[in-house]
Amino acid sequence: MERESETVHLLADTDQGDQVGSATVAVSGDARISLEQNGSALSGGTVSFDGSANAELTIRALGDESLEDGEEKTATVTITDASGANIGDPRTLTVTVEGSTAVPVLPLVGQLLLALLLTAGGARLYRRRQQ
């Protein structure tokens, strides 16, 4: 999961859903990840339920140049406290970030520019040889 993201849905029990205000999230481990809610970085490690029975938490794996192919680092995301509700199981999630040294493929625009440069260089060389 390098440079990818996963969205986790936190669901409160329907009997307590409107009473849940927030849940505190802690991260441990050596993998580089970020936590987001509604497209913004998680503020103070707190997920807000905003008076509904659910919330979305996005976990984004960050690039780690120190990882070689096949190497892994992990991080554990734990819900440590919820205001207004009991925390059920499971309350932890383990994220594994795998290293990859694969060379990224050029996007189509990059490929077209490269072809244009090679063609122009070849045409110039051809003209020089004709003189």
Secondary structure, 3 states (H helix, E strand, C coil): CCCCEEEEEEECCCCCHHHCCEEEEEEEECCCEEEEECCEECCCCEEECCCCCEEEEEEEECCCCCCCCCCEEEEEEEEEEEECCCCCCCCEEEEEEECCCCCCCCCHHHHHHHHHHHHHHHHHHHHHHHC
